[in-house]
Amino acid sequence: MGLNTQSVGNNENLIIELFESKVLVVEDQPLNVLLLKRILSNHFKVESVESGEAAIKWCENHTPDLILLDIVMDGMGGIETCKYLKSLPEISNVPIIFITSSHENEDTCWDVGGVDFIQKPFTKKTVFNRVKTHLTIKLQRDKLTNLVFLDSLTGVFNRRYFDTHIEKVDLNAKRMNEDYALIFIDIDFFKQFNDIYGHLEGDKELKIVAQTIQKTLKRPRDVVIRFGGEEFVIVLPSTDLKGSILVTEDVIKNISALNIPHSGSNFKHLTVSAGIATLRGLKGETEILKVADDKLYISKQLGRNRLSY
Ligand SMILES: Nc1nc2c(ncn2[C@@H]2O[C@H](COP(=O)(O)OP(=O)(O)OP(=O)(O)O)[C@@H](O)[C@H]2O)c(=O)[nH]1
């Protein structure tokens, strides 16, 4: 059986990334799960869950690169599951391939955001090639997205990403009647840092600060954005004030613990200040951004190396 991942273009990195890709199989028939795993496991990382509800739960903590979704399942059906998953900002771009046993639902599959479907009984070649094709497109699209939306110095998301992301997070929070948090983080006395240690050293520490913030964030849906200069924004979906204070305390603590010498700072090492706002009681993303910025200003006024909310 000629299932050859190497035939996917001549780009070695892409082959490695394909091998690393996560495929989530959502199927309630153990035999089909076994067959699909047998076909795909040598080429991709495959996980499986046996219901729509379990798929939604799984996606709260993981982001798959592709989902194979059975249409007919006990409980939440494939169509309903797809609709729900597509409404989540971090899953909205994940290709979903339906597994169907009839042509009846074809139009609905396209309507709810499916990229393709596989007819039961399926063949090895069809499953492998459909999955490979859509994963390749997804990886190439991710690469382009990264070029457009990542900050080249720090490697975290840039301001352009923020503008589209915050709109989706805000909409989703309102639809789900959930809170979310936005946190401004600004490096303290950074002008002095550049003046004392030079711009190149400043760039190096900016990168370290960005990566430290990134590592501090635990949930896959949490993101950090370089908002401009030495200022970062963290967006925490499904998070209230209490949770966002804990995360911000960790960020401040972890950056302080880097112990980066800064003779021009009152603290003698590099620190950050933060301002937190959450959606509760506010109208939406424009107001939350302004409130978080105002709170950051208060942290600076109160002496820096602290958070305000
Ligand atoms: N090295 C480096 N510095 C940058 C970059 N972007 C912005 N900065 C510097 O960050 C400094 C920000 O200065 P200010 O806005 O006065 O803030 P600050 O000195 O950190 O003071 P406080 O925020 O009040 O603690 C400026 O000197 C900018 O040049 C960058 O990409 N690399």
The ligand as an ORCA input file, in Angstrom:
! r2SCAN-3c Opt
* xyz 0 1
  N      15.527     48.057     22.334
  C      14.286     48.397     21.991
  N      13.670     49.410     22.624
  C      12.429     49.722     22.277
  C      11.733     49.022     21.285
  N      10.491     49.562     21.178
  C      10.421     50.568     22.085
  N      11.583     50.675     22.760
  C      11.982     51.668     23.771
  O      11.200     51.599     24.940
  C      11.320     52.837     25.622
  C       9.991     53.203     26.220
  O      10.172     54.394     26.953
  P       9.036     55.066     27.802
  O       7.743     55.000     27.066
  O       9.525     56.422     28.203
  O       8.843     54.143     29.064
  P       9.841     53.654     30.160
  O      11.213     54.251     30.035
  O       9.784     52.147     30.150
  O       9.188     54.215     31.476
  P       7.934     53.651     32.248
  O       7.087     52.880     31.302
  O       7.245     54.853     32.763
  O       8.468     52.784     33.340
  C      11.815     53.867     24.586
  O      13.136     54.231     24.880
  C      11.770     53.079     23.281
  O      12.794     53.460     22.394
  C      12.422     47.967     20.614
  O      11.911     47.290     19.706
  N      13.676     47.679     21.003
*
